[in-house]
């Protein structure tokens, strides 16, 4: 028979309640007691009966993740990396991850409401936040446990993990300016998305800091972050009477499409035109030339999201409620070398 909490309590002459709190990291248990309990648990080879705990607390042991899909969102390698990381982290905590689809054009809060009413999940991970996000407003209003990958402009306090796109893009554009570029284009996503707005702000901040003008014809906004949209946006920029010598692109997939558009016009990327992406998907290191980009640590993000949600569900204190990660600039050949005559 497997050892129980009662066996640990008898061994240490403690109450079952104290042992249970010590094993679940309750703050009202002395550190010395926690250490004694954990050592005894290892000695007895104790493992918690997770199913019994969840039945008692009426929890399902399942985390919800609603995918709002349209276009190429599900095939995006960045999304797949995030999903794989969350699945791995959930399994580590002995939770399941339930992925539910929400087709483009349908009500997003309704998808969450359906999962809540059927009692299938304990809480949610929300991905890809908008500046004014109806999902965040709904979950906050209903007091449903959740953690978001991304921030909003709403006056709501909720736990999140995010990448500082503004600081990252500002760093990348400054890199281009330091190489001698003064006419720098930008390919971005719709500004209702928080991360898209954040990245555009980084582009504008870098130009303003260096007393370079903001020119609307150098900024192209596309509907979705696909290779095709990146291709079309780059064509638009290169057809200008005075085209840019460098382009900052809000995603690697779009940057790959932009790279092709430039090469079809016999431009040597890294020499005739500098190009920087955002994400550092695995393919970025294998384009020709290899793509300079800002890295999003998706494995770390997925792990943190799950860890934070599990803490909320198990009434444990969050080490950090708001996590903002700085994306490092990975310099490869596509951004080129310093220009003598910008």
Secondary structure by P-SEA (a helix, b strand, c coil): ccccaaaaaaaacccaaaaaaaaaccccccaaaaaaaaaaaaaaccccaaaaaaaaaccccbbbbbbbccccccccaaaaaaaaaaaaaaaaacbbbbbbbbcccccaaaaaaaaaaaccccbbbbcccccccaaaaaaaaacccccccccccccbbbbbcccaaaaaaaaaaaaaaaacccbbbbbbcccccaaaaaaaaaaaaaaaaaccccccccccccccccaaaaaaaaaaaaaccccccbbbbccaaaaaaaaaaaaaacccccccbbbbbcccccccccccccccccccaaaaaaaaaaaaaaaaaacccccccbbbbbbbbbcccccccccccc
